[in-house]
Amino acid sequence: MRIAALVVAIVVLAVLPKLATPYYVTLVLPAFAYGIALLGFNLLFGYTGLLSFGHALFVAIGAYGAAVASSKLGIRSFELILLLSGAAAVAAAIPVALLSVRYVRIFFGILTLAFGMLFHSFLFKFYDLTGGDTGIRVLRPSLFGNAFADMDKTAFVIGPFYYYCLALLVVLGLAMWRIVHSPFGLHLAAIRENPRKAEYLGVRVRFFRLVAFLISAFYCAVGGVILAVNVGQADPELAYWTHSGELVFMTVLGGFTSFLGPLVGAFAFIFLKSELMGATQYWRFWLGAILALIVVLFPHGLVGVGRLAWDKVRRK
Amino acid sequence: MTAFADVLIGGVFHAAVLFLVAAGLQLVFGVQKIVNLACGSFYALGAYFGISAVTWAIAKGVPPGAFLPVLLVSGLVLGLIGPAIEALLRTIYHRDEAFQLLLTFALVLMFQDVLRFFWGANPQQLGDLVMSYGKLSAGAVVVPTYNVLVILASIAIAAGIGSFLKHTRFGRILRATAENREMSQALGVNVRWMYASVFTLGTVLGTVGGALVVPTAAASLDMPVELVVEAFAVVVIGGLGSMRGALAGALVVGLMRALAIRYYAELEMLAIYLVVIAILIARPAGLFGKPVE
């Protein structure tokens, strides 16, 4: 059932560029980017039980990695950019994670928030290095060595780049599925449910939290690279704490207690935001109201609502 | 010497305002265990509403010199939104901290547009009313009298809260509830009422802080999200839930910002976050907080 639905979803996404207007197709790309980032984020939040309010930091590292690699170092291969940005994010995540995983709950959240804001003020204030508030341009990368020089930007983004990112989402999604269902994933769940008991049973709690943190940083960086290539720019707002808040928002909107929840959340959030922005200048208010509603009434998110409805239908 | 005094006074002024907001954050965290991201929104609301209140009062014939009391009253009146918001938060007291944090984040988003709806996207200012209070000078050091008044008002409020928590019956019950909610409830404390009043008090501290700062700085839509990270820094440095910590933290953050702005502007916020991280590593409970698990 679930697999059939997934295959249908992938097929729909695959034929979408042929059916929908380019505007909607360019909307799907950020959803791919956030989908990948949130898969990683939810390994830490949903599966390990650590709520980070600073993961926009790693999205920003991914985006600036793409910007620096393409604009300053002249690297155009998308594969190489992904690897470099991912490696940069993991390298930055090591000290951050080493310090943060000593804490749980609200202290973990505040510490990650502080690290995110540290990076934001670095990006914002050190104009010569980072371009300040305008950021750095991201040049069009080549995919598998093919530069697609004959296409204009939109054609590239909704054409080859779209399929590349869809494939990336599927591959990284499968990898994450393996991770959460491996013994490693079960360890994380044990840590979430009862860290003290897990420790008593011989689980190296901090080490596992650390590894989950690093994996999540890598996924967020990949998401950041896609976002930056799509926009053509990396700017400091990517690292701001409200952006971290949006990551949490999307995850909870879709449902952090299920594997696919964050993906559903990413798509729902992007379309909701774009529709609201088109309809009213007060879209933040309605986004906030929807978030409040989800938090108060539907803590399992859209996937949870769907499950409840499905159960009702089946029982009839 | 003059430079030193300028930094000192500028820093203490900023600290005085930060303390008010952070004290609200601490009260609410201490009793309800909720970290309220919307404290910055209350602050911004206080600032915008203060501008409108003063403009309105002056149009009604109140002498411009009386704007300080008008600001204080407008901040207190805004506290009325406290019980309504507490009623919303009440639905999630028993839930995971992640949800509590997210619900206050939802409030941040909503308030952002409430401010935009009533006051527009452009920053608002109160003109040069501050100057109607004149300046104080000691040697080469010149300070607007208003800034000194705000510092004094903040000290008075700090002392007031301190003795209120220590010596009144309500204060004792409040501290008992913060210490052990179930036990206080078992002993007959009306916890629901206690929560509503504490949250309202926390809200008032934020709105008054915003109202007091607005004659010296413009109110803008960035205010809420920018202030909240500073207030966070204050409570982390001082220790979550501790009033004395809020005071110490506000002084550290206020003075560091003033120093950084004067000598190396690039470091302004960076320096504060570095201190926060250093404190969390060396003393996770903050300067005055209780040890964390």
Chai-1 contact restraints between the chains, C-beta under 6 A:
chainA,res_idxA,chainB,res_idxB,connection_type,confidence,min_distance_angstrom,max_distance_angstrom,comment,restraint_id
A,L51,B,A98,contact,1.0,0.0,6.0,A-B,restraint_1
A,L99,B,I281,contact,1.0,0.0,6.0,A-B,restraint_2
A,R105,B,E97,contact,1.0,0.0,6.0,A-B,restraint_3
A,I106,B,V35,contact,1.0,0.0,6.0,A-B,restraint_4
A,I106,B,E97,contact,1.0,0.0,6.0,A-B,restraint_5
A,F107,B,V292,contact,1.0,0.0,6.0,A-B,restraint_6
A,I110,B,V236,contact,1.0,0.0,6.0,A-B,restraint_7
A,L111,B,L280,contact,1.0,0.0,6.0,A-B,restraint_8
A,A114,B,Y273,contact,1.0,0.0,6.0,A-B,restraint_9
A,A114,B,V276,contact,1.0,0.0,6.0,A-B,restraint_10
A,A114,B,I277,contact,1.0,0.0,6.0,A-B,restraint_11
A,M117,B,V229,contact,1.0,0.0,6.0,A-B,restraint_12
A,M117,B,Y273,contact,1.0,0.0,6.0,A-B,restraint_13
A,L118,B,Y273,contact,1.0,0.0,6.0,A-B,restraint_14
A,S121,B,M269,contact,1.0,0.0,6.0,A-B,restraint_15
A,S121,B,L270,contact,1.0,0.0,6.0,A-B,restraint_16
A,K125,B,E266,contact,1.0,0.0,6.0,A-B,restraint_17
A,T242,B,V225,contact,1.0,0.0,6.0,A-B,restraint_18
A,G245,B,F105,contact,1.0,0.0,6.0,A-B,restraint_19
A,Y282,B,D113,contact,1.0,0.0,6.0,A-B,restraint_20
A,R284,B,L109,contact,1.0,0.0,6.0,A-B,restraint_21
A,R284,B,Q112,contact,1.0,0.0,6.0,A-B,restraint_22
A,R284,B,D113,contact,1.0,0.0,6.0,A-B,restraint_23
A,F285,B,M110,contact,1.0,0.0,6.0,A-B,restraint_24
A,F285,B,D113,contact,1.0,0.0,6.0,A-B,restraint_25
A,L287,B,L109,contact,1.0,0.0,6.0,A-B,restraint_26
A,G288,B,A106,contact,1.0,0.0,6.0,A-B,restraint_27
A,G288,B,L109,contact,1.0,0.0,6.0,A-B,restraint_28
A,G288,B,M110,contact,1.0,0.0,6.0,A-B,restraint_29
A,L291,B,A106,contact,1.0,0.0,6.0,A-B,restraint_30
A,A292,B,L103,contact,1.0,0.0,6.0,A-B,restraint_31
A,A292,B,A106,contact,1.0,0.0,6.0,A-B,restraint_32
A,V295,B,F99,contact,1.0,0.0,6.0,A-B,restraint_33
A,V295,B,L102,contact,1.0,0.0,6.0,A-B,restraint_34
A,V295,B,L103,contact,1.0,0.0,6.0,A-B,restraint_35
A,V296,B,T91,contact,1.0,0.0,6.0,A-B,restraint_36
